[in-house]
Amino acid sequence: MSVQQATLCFLIRGRGSSGEVCLALKKRGFGEGLWNGVGGKVHEGETIKQAASREAFEEIAVNLKKLKKVAILHFYFPDDPKKKDWNQDVHVFLTETWSGEPKETEEMMPRWFKSVKLPFAKMWASDPFWLPKVLAGKKIVGWFSFDDDNKVLDYQIKNVGKGTKISS
């Protein structure tokens, strides 16, 4: 099974009930019409952090300063052979430090949401299972299988110790 390496980054400001997360509405391609963090495929010769930084600049025109890796999520689409290229290991980061203000591009439209009021009905079906955990300070590794309609068939999430480095 071929698995693409990818990144996902969430800009955050503030903590707790007053905290906010920058999500971006995907305007085209994979995940079109869904709110998500920014990110994408890791290119050949690029580190995972370099890919996260490049994607953030391309998608919402910000330069990331300090990334904190909080999760690796393994996404599988076993029911549809046409989606085999969608299988991904996604390296998830949070950042509180960047330069520039998130702005709309051809691909994404960013918007700030309260951390406690995320638009889960308009996000990937797996997001409610893991995103609140990482926003609350947990480090995790997760495995998700999706059906033909991109609904979660099965999942498992493991918490990782605070001092533990997350790797695939």
Order of alpha helices (4+ residues) and beta strands (2+ residues): beta-beta-beta-alpha-beta-beta-beta-alpha-beta-beta
